[in-house]
Every structure is written in C-alpha cells, then in structure tokens.
Amino acid sequence: MSVENLAISFGSNQVLKSVNLELHAGETLGVIGPNGAGKTVMLNIMTGILKPDGGRLVFLGRDILKEGVVERVRMGLGRTFQIPRSFRNMTAYENSLVGAVFGSGLTERAAGARARDILDMIGLSGKKLEPAGKLGLLDRKRLEIGVALATGPRALLLDEAAGGLTESEVAEILGIVRKVKESGVGVIWIEHVLQTMLHGTDRVMLLAEGRDVICGRPRDVMSSREVEEAYLGAGVGARTRRKRA
C-alpha cells in the first residue's frame, strides 16, 4: 500500500495536509502522534468511511479511493476500531464467522473452518461459544482482531488494539501481531502504548500537524526531537521557525 499527499478538512479545520507512507507485505508500520493528529481519520479514509479532499491511496497497484467500504474489504483491507465493535449477543465463533462470510464471501463451511483457525490463533478457541458481550477487555480486543483477520486481509489496520490493557495483556496482543506479520500480512498499527511501538513494529511514523513528520526505525523515531516537540506541544512548525531564525 502507498499513500500520497492525503488531505482532508472538516470546515476550516485542515486535519490532514499531506500524508505519505508506504506499507510492504509482512511489515508492521507503527503510527504515533498526539491526540487530534488525525490518526484515526487516516484509517477512516483508507477504509472508505471518509472521502479525502486530495491525494492517492494505492493498494495492490490500484488506486482505490473511489471504491466503497465493502469493495475494499473484499480486496483485502481489514480494520479494527478503538472500541471493539463485535456483536455482543453473538458468540466469539459467530462473530468470526460473520467476518469470514461477509468479508471474504466464503461459503459457510469454509468460513467455519477459517473462523476456528482464527480463534485458535488469537487464543479464544476455549471461549468460542461465549457471547462477545461477556468477554473481558483483552478477549474483546482479541476478537476484534480476529474478526478483521477472518475477512482474509492482505493489510490489517489496527486502531489502538492495546489501549486500556495491562503490560502482560499488551504482550498478548504483541504475540498476535507477530503471528499476523509472519503470515505475510502488512500491518499499520496506531497506538499510544510505547511497548508496542518499540517491540512490535519494523518502522514508526510520527503524524503531527497534518503531516508525516518522520519515519524510521522505532527507537530512532521515539527518541527524536520531532517526537519530543510534537508531544510537548511545541510542534514541528515551531522548530522550523527557530531554524529559519
């Protein structure tokens, strides 16, 4: 996947000005940035929920900005949300089955086999008959990823999959993401949890002031002056002005 000069405004608020990134098969790209930087907005554009004002989104060699949400899922874009959106009255297995049937267009038999494999991969096979609404937060997060994986994605977009979890629970999510990566699926992972960005990504990109500010090796980016300024509120623009002065 490649994103070129992605931009969107809401009224006079220009949330994204020019965002550029590339994602390769089997790579995990972390995305960090202060609250309000437009990280979730970027995912919403990628998955067809929002229409940008400008830019290109190329997936598997094809510009998909004119494609709808369903078409993008069928092409291989899977996505999770900050707050899990599983069907609360349906079991973990039934939720995964829905992802496989409607996301991939599989027959119910083939979808059932995929759902069982996914539940085993994410550590929920022992709770497959539990209603999603009765699962704890870690298991709901697991199931959210599982439903996205059941659609058969080539690229998986994670929106704070580790948010609200304890350190040991975050390690569980890291293990799942590693398995996803090993299967050859590319991952874009938005997260505020430092542990995930340092230990679960190949590259990290800072999104601030509507732009991709810096992208590189996780530790290099996390220790950079750009990240310090973005989170302290000085902003990239302030740094640029000081350099010019």
C-alpha positions as a Markdown table, in Angstrom:
| # | Residue | x | y | z |
|---|---|---|---|---|
| 1 | Met | 0.0 | 0.0 | 0.0 |
| 2 | Ser | 1.1 | 3.6 | -0.7 |
| 3 | Val | -0.4 | 6.8 | 0.4 |
| 4 | Glu | 0.4 | 10.0 | -1.4 |
| 5 | Asn | -0.4 | 13.6 | -0.3 |
| 6 | Leu | -3.5 | 12.5 | 1.6 |
| 7 | Ala | -5.5 | 15.6 | 2.7 |
| 8 | Ile | -8.9 | 16.2 | 4.4 |
| 9 | Ser | -10.6 | 19.2 | 6.1 |
| 10 | Phe | -13.6 | 19.5 | 8.2 |
| 11 | Gly | -14.9 | 23.0 | 7.6 |
| 12 | Ser | -11.9 | 25.3 | 8.3 |
| 13 | Asn | -10.1 | 22.6 | 10.3 |
| 14 | Gln | -7.5 | 21.0 | 8.0 |
| 15 | Val | -6.9 | 17.7 | 9.8 |
| 16 | Leu | -4.6 | 16.1 | 7.2 |
| 17 | Lys | -2.5 | 18.4 | 5.0 |
| 18 | Ser | -0.1 | 16.0 | 3.2 |
| 19 | Val | 0.3 | 12.5 | 4.5 |
| 20 | Asn | 2.6 | 10.0 | 2.7 |
| 21 | Leu | 3.5 | 6.4 | 3.7 |
| 22 | Glu | 4.3 | 3.0 | 2.3 |
| 23 | Leu | 3.5 | -0.4 | 3.7 |
| 24 | His | 5.1 | -3.6 | 2.5 |
| 25 | Ala | 3.9 | -7.2 | 2.8 |
| 26 | Gly | 4.9 | -8.7 | 6.1 |
| 27 | Glu | 5.8 | -5.4 | 7.6 |
| 28 | Thr | 4.4 | -3.7 | 10.6 |
| 29 | Leu | 4.3 | 0.1 | 10.4 |
| 30 | Gly | 3.6 | 1.9 | 13.7 |
| 31 | Val | 1.9 | 5.3 | 13.7 |
| 32 | Ile | 2.2 | 7.7 | 16.6 |
| 33 | Gly | 1.1 | 11.2 | 17.2 |
| 34 | Pro | -0.6 | 13.5 | 19.8 |
| 35 | Asn | -4.3 | 13.4 | 20.3 |
| 36 | Gly | -6.2 | 15.1 | 17.4 |
| 37 | Ala | -3.3 | 14.5 | 15.0 |
| 38 | Gly | -5.7 | 12.7 | 12.6 |
| 39 | Lys | -4.5 | 9.1 | 13.0 |
| 40 | Thr | -8.0 | 7.6 | 13.1 |
| 41 | Val | -9.1 | 9.9 | 10.4 |
| 42 | Met | -6.4 | 8.5 | 8.2 |
| 43 | Leu | -7.6 | 4.9 | 8.8 |
| 44 | Asn | -11.2 | 6.0 | 8.1 |
| 45 | Ile | -10.0 | 7.3 | 4.7 |
| 46 | Met | -8.1 | 4.2 | 4.0 |
| 47 | Thr | -11.1 | 2.0 | 4.7 |
| 48 | Gly | -13.6 | 4.2 | 2.7 |
| 49 | Ile | -15.5 | 5.7 | 5.7 |
| 50 | Leu | -14.3 | 9.2 | 4.8 |
| 51 | Lys | -13.6 | 10.7 | 1.4 |
| 52 | Pro | -10.4 | 12.8 | 1.3 |
| 53 | Asp | -10.1 | 16.2 | -0.4 |
| 54 | Gly | -7.0 | 15.1 | -2.2 |
| 55 | Gly | -4.3 | 12.5 | -2.6 |
| 56 | Arg | -4.0 | 8.9 | -3.7 |
| 57 | Leu | -4.4 | 5.6 | -2.0 |
| 58 | Val | -2.8 | 2.7 | -4.0 |
| 59 | Phe | -3.4 | -0.8 | -2.8 |
| 60 | Leu | -2.0 | -3.8 | -4.6 |
| 61 | Gly | -1.1 | -1.5 | -7.5 |
| 62 | Arg | -4.6 | 0.1 | -7.8 |
| 63 | Asp | -5.9 | 3.5 | -6.7 |
| 64 | Ile | -8.9 | 2.5 | -4.5 |
| 65 | Leu | -10.2 | 5.9 | -3.4 |
| 66 | Lys | -13.3 | 5.5 | -5.5 |
| 67 | Glu | -14.1 | 2.1 | -4.1 |
| 68 | Gly | -16.6 | 1.6 | -1.3 |
| 69 | Val | -16.1 | 0.1 | 2.2 |
| 70 | Val | -17.3 | -3.4 | 1.2 |
| 71 | Glu | -15.2 | -3.4 | -2.0 |
| 72 | Arg | -12.1 | -2.5 | 0.0 |
| 73 | Val | -12.7 | -5.3 | 2.5 |
| 74 | Arg | -13.1 | -7.8 | -0.4 |
| 75 | Met | -9.9 | -6.5 | -1.9 |
| 76 | Gly | -8.0 | -7.3 | 1.3 |
| 77 | Leu | -8.2 | -4.4 | 3.7 |
| 78 | Gly | -9.0 | -5.4 | 7.3 |
| 79 | Arg | -9.5 | -3.0 | 10.1 |
| 80 | Thr | -10.1 | -2.8 | 13.9 |
| 81 | Phe | -11.6 | 0.1 | 15.9 |
| 82 | Gln | -10.5 | 1.7 | 19.2 |
| 83 | Ile | -13.7 | 0.5 | 20.9 |
| 84 | Pro | -14.4 | -3.2 | 19.9 |
| 85 | Arg | -17.5 | -3.4 | 17.6 |
| 86 | Ser | -18.3 | -7.1 | 17.9 |
| 87 | Phe | -21.9 | -8.2 | 18.1 |
| 88 | Arg | -22.4 | -8.5 | 21.8 |
| 89 | Asn | -25.2 | -11.1 | 21.8 |
| 90 | Met | -23.3 | -13.4 | 19.3 |
| 91 | Thr | -20.6 | -15.8 | 20.3 |
| 92 | Ala | -17.0 | -15.3 | 19.5 |
| 93 | Tyr | -17.3 | -18.0 | 16.9 |
| 94 | Glu | -20.3 | -16.4 | 15.3 |
| 95 | Asn | -18.6 | -13.0 | 15.2 |
| 96 | Ser | -15.6 | -14.6 | 13.4 |
| 97 | Leu | -18.0 | -16.4 | 11.1 |
| 98 | Val | -19.6 | -13.2 | 10.1 |
| 99 | Gly | -16.2 | -11.7 | 9.2 |
| 100 | Ala | -15.4 | -14.7 | 7.1 |
| 101 | Val | -18.7 | -15.0 | 5.2 |
| 102 | Phe | -19.4 | -11.3 | 4.6 |
| 103 | Gly | -15.8 | -10.1 | 4.4 |
| 104 | Ser | -14.4 | -12.8 | 2.2 |
| 105 | Gly | -17.5 | -14.2 | 0.5 |
| 106 | Leu | -16.7 | -17.7 | 1.7 |
| 107 | Thr | -19.2 | -20.5 | 1.9 |
| 108 | Glu | -20.4 | -21.1 | 5.4 |
| 109 | Arg | -18.4 | -24.4 | 5.6 |
| 110 | Ala | -15.2 | -22.7 | 4.5 |
| 111 | Ala | -15.9 | -19.7 | 6.7 |
| 112 | Gly | -16.4 | -22.0 | 9.7 |
| 113 | Ala | -13.1 | -23.6 | 9.2 |
| 114 | Arg | -11.4 | -20.2 | 8.9 |
| 115 | Ala | -13.2 | -18.9 | 12.0 |
| 116 | Arg | -12.0 | -21.8 | 14.0 |
| 117 | Asp | -8.4 | -21.4 | 12.8 |
| 118 | Ile | -8.5 | -17.7 | 13.7 |
| 119 | Leu | -9.9 | -18.3 | 17.2 |
| 120 | Asp | -7.1 | -20.7 | 17.8 |
| 121 | Met | -4.5 | -18.2 | 16.5 |
| 122 | Ile | -5.8 | -15.4 | 18.8 |
| 123 | Gly | -6.2 | -17.6 | 21.9 |
| 124 | Leu | -10.0 | -17.7 | 22.0 |
| 125 | Ser | -10.8 | -21.3 | 20.9 |
| 126 | Gly | -11.7 | -22.1 | 24.5 |
| 127 | Lys | -14.2 | -19.3 | 24.6 |
| 128 | Lys | -15.6 | -19.7 | 21.1 |
| 129 | Leu | -19.2 | -20.2 | 22.5 |
| 130 | Glu | -19.0 | -17.2 | 24.9 |
| 131 | Pro | -21.2 | -14.2 | 23.9 |
| 132 | Ala | -18.9 | -11.4 | 22.9 |
| 133 | Gly | -20.6 | -9.1 | 25.4 |
| 134 | Lys | -19.5 | -11.3 | 28.3 |
| 135 | Leu | -15.8 | -11.3 | 27.4 |
| 136 | Gly | -13.2 | -9.2 | 29.3 |
| 137 | Leu | -11.4 | -6.3 | 27.6 |
| 138 | Leu | -8.4 | -8.4 | 26.5 |
| 139 | Asp | -10.6 | -11.0 | 24.9 |
| 140 | Arg | -12.8 | -8.4 | 23.2 |
| 141 | Lys | -9.6 | -6.8 | 21.8 |
| 142 | Arg | -8.5 | -10.3 | 20.6 |
| 143 | Leu | -11.9 | -10.9 | 19.0 |
| 144 | Glu | -11.8 | -7.5 | 17.3 |
| 145 | Ile | -8.5 | -8.5 | 15.6 |
| 146 | Gly | -9.9 | -12.0 | 14.9 |
| 147 | Val | -13.0 | -10.7 | 13.0 |
| 148 | Ala | -10.7 | -8.5 | 10.9 |
| 149 | Leu | -8.4 | -11.4 | 10.2 |
| 150 | Ala | -11.4 | -13.6 | 9.3 |
| 151 | Thr | -12.0 | -11.4 | 6.2 |
| 152 | Gly | -8.7 | -12.6 | 4.8 |
| 153 | Pro | -6.8 | -9.3 | 4.7 |
| 154 | Arg | -3.6 | -8.5 | 2.8 |
| 155 | Ala | -3.2 | -5.4 | 5.0 |
| 156 | Leu | -4.5 | -5.1 | 8.6 |
| 157 | Leu | -5.2 | -1.7 | 10.1 |
| 158 | Leu | -5.1 | -1.6 | 13.9 |
| 159 | Asp | -6.5 | 1.3 | 15.9 |
| 160 | Glu | -5.2 | 1.2 | 19.5 |
| 161 | Ala | -5.5 | -2.6 | 19.7 |
| 162 | Ala | -3.6 | -2.4 | 23.0 |
| 163 | Gly | -5.4 | 0.6 | 24.6 |
| 164 | Gly | -6.5 | 0.1 | 28.2 |
| 165 | Leu | -4.7 | -3.2 | 28.7 |
| 166 | Thr | -2.1 | -4.1 | 31.3 |
| 167 | Glu | 1.5 | -4.8 | 30.5 |
| 168 | Ser | 1.1 | -8.5 | 30.4 |
| 169 | Glu | -2.1 | -8.2 | 28.3 |
| 170 | Val | -0.2 | -5.9 | 25.9 |
| 171 | Ala | 2.3 | -8.7 | 25.4 |
| 172 | Glu | -0.6 | -11.0 | 24.3 |
| 173 | Ile | -1.6 | -8.5 | 21.6 |
| 174 | Leu | 2.1 | -8.2 | 20.5 |
| 175 | Gly | 2.2 | -12.0 | 20.1 |
| 176 | Ile | -0.9 | -11.9 | 17.9 |
| 177 | Val | 0.5 | -9.1 | 15.7 |
| 178 | Arg | 3.8 | -11.1 | 15.3 |
| 179 | Lys | 1.8 | -14.1 | 14.0 |
| 180 | Val | 0.0 | -11.8 | 11.6 |
| 181 | Lys | 3.2 | -10.4 | 10.3 |
| 182 | Glu | 4.7 | -13.9 | 9.9 |
| 183 | Ser | 1.8 | -14.8 | 7.7 |
| 184 | Gly | 2.9 | -12.1 | 5.2 |
| 185 | Val | 0.1 | -9.6 | 6.1 |
| 186 | Gly | 1.2 | -5.9 | 6.2 |
| 187 | Val | 0.1 | -4.1 | 9.4 |
| 188 | Ile | -0.5 | -0.4 | 10.1 |
| 189 | Trp | -0.7 | 0.0 | 13.9 |
| 190 | Ile | -1.9 | 3.2 | 15.5 |
| 191 | Glu | -1.0 | 3.1 | 19.2 |
| 192 | His | -0.1 | 5.2 | 22.3 |
| 193 | Val | 1.4 | 2.3 | 24.2 |
| 194 | Leu | 5.2 | 2.7 | 24.0 |
| 195 | Gln | 5.8 | -1.0 | 24.4 |
| 196 | Thr | 4.0 | -1.9 | 21.2 |
| 197 | Met | 5.8 | 0.6 | 19.1 |
| 198 | Leu | 9.3 | -0.4 | 20.3 |
| 199 | His | 8.8 | -4.2 | 20.3 |
| 200 | Gly | 6.1 | -4.8 | 17.7 |
| 201 | Thr | 6.9 | -2.7 | 14.7 |
| 202 | Asp | 9.5 | -2.5 | 11.9 |
| 203 | Arg | 9.2 | 1.2 | 11.3 |
| 204 | Val | 7.4 | 4.0 | 13.2 |
| 205 | Met | 5.9 | 7.1 | 11.6 |
| 206 | Leu | 5.1 | 10.3 | 13.5 |
| 207 | Leu | 1.9 | 12.1 | 12.4 |
| 208 | Ala | 1.6 | 15.7 | 13.6 |
| 209 | Glu | 0.3 | 18.9 | 12.3 |
| 210 | Gly | -1.4 | 17.1 | 9.4 |
| 211 | Arg | 1.8 | 15.6 | 8.0 |
| 212 | Asp | 4.1 | 12.6 | 8.2 |
| 213 | Val | 6.9 | 14.3 | 10.1 |
| 214 | Ile | 9.4 | 11.5 | 10.5 |
| 215 | Cys | 9.6 | 7.8 | 9.7 |
| 216 | Gly | 12.3 | 5.3 | 10.6 |
| 217 | Arg | 13.5 | 2.7 | 13.0 |
| 218 | Pro | 11.4 | 2.6 | 16.1 |
| 219 | Arg | 14.0 | 3.6 | 18.7 |
| 220 | Asp | 15.4 | 6.3 | 16.4 |
| 221 | Val | 12.0 | 7.9 | 15.9 |
| 222 | Met | 10.8 | 7.5 | 19.5 |
| 223 | Ser | 14.0 | 9.3 | 20.7 |
| 224 | Ser | 13.9 | 12.0 | 18.1 |
| 225 | Arg | 13.5 | 15.8 | 18.7 |
| 226 | Glu | 10.4 | 15.8 | 16.4 |
| 227 | Val | 8.6 | 13.4 | 18.7 |
| 228 | Glu | 9.5 | 15.3 | 21.8 |
| 229 | Glu | 8.3 | 18.6 | 20.3 |
| 230 | Ala | 5.1 | 17.1 | 18.9 |
| 231 | Tyr | 4.1 | 15.7 | 22.3 |
| 232 | Leu | 5.2 | 18.7 | 24.3 |
| 233 | Gly | 3.1 | 20.9 | 22.1 |
| 234 | Ala | 5.9 | 22.9 | 20.5 |
| 235 | Gly | 5.1 | 21.4 | 17.2 |
| 236 | Val | 7.1 | 20.9 | 14.1 |
| 237 | Gly | 6.3 | 24.3 | 12.8 |
| 238 | Ala | 7.9 | 25.9 | 15.8 |
| 239 | Arg | 11.1 | 24.0 | 15.2 |
| 240 | Thr | 11.2 | 25.0 | 11.6 |
| 241 | Arg | 10.7 | 28.7 | 12.5 |
| 242 | Arg | 13.6 | 28.5 | 15.0 |
| 243 | Lys | 15.9 | 27.0 | 12.3 |
| 244 | Arg | 15.0 | 29.8 | 9.9 |
| 245 | Ala | 15.6 | 32.4 | 12.6 |
